[in-house]
Amino acid sequence: MTKQELKKYRTALEAKLAELGPIKQQITEIQITQIEPNDGATAMTVLLAISSADMNSSTRRYVVAALRRIEDGSYGTCLGCEEAIGKKRLDAVPWTPLCITCQGKNEKQDPELAKILHMP
Ligand SMILES: [Zn+2]
């Protein structure tokens, strides 16, 4: 992978990280301002907000790990089989640690992974 490509992916990853925002703080604010006892609708809203925050924080872990792999030079290599991950795949999901074959195997065991590493 060229330096230019690495720079492109790093920029995409940093943008994603910024988009995810400060998750823990958001949850705390929701809990303080919105949880009312005996209010089913609000409780559901909070649950949804927390589950989407969990999702973001999982995604964040992948994004941060991908940035580390750029630093240590292993970015773009599948963690499952050590083959190069396809460029098209990295363009679509720059934080993916797995090639399409390994993701296919992992998705069956981990549905959350399928959502985080979703291919358009
Ligand atoms: Zn692989």
Boltz pocket constraint, residues with backbone or C-beta under 6 A from the ligand:
constraints:
  - pocket:
      binder: B
      contacts: [[A, 78], [A, 79], [A, 80], [A, 81], [A, 82], [A, 83], [A, 98], [A, 99], [A, 100], [A, 101], [A, 102], [A, 103]]
      max_distance: 6.0
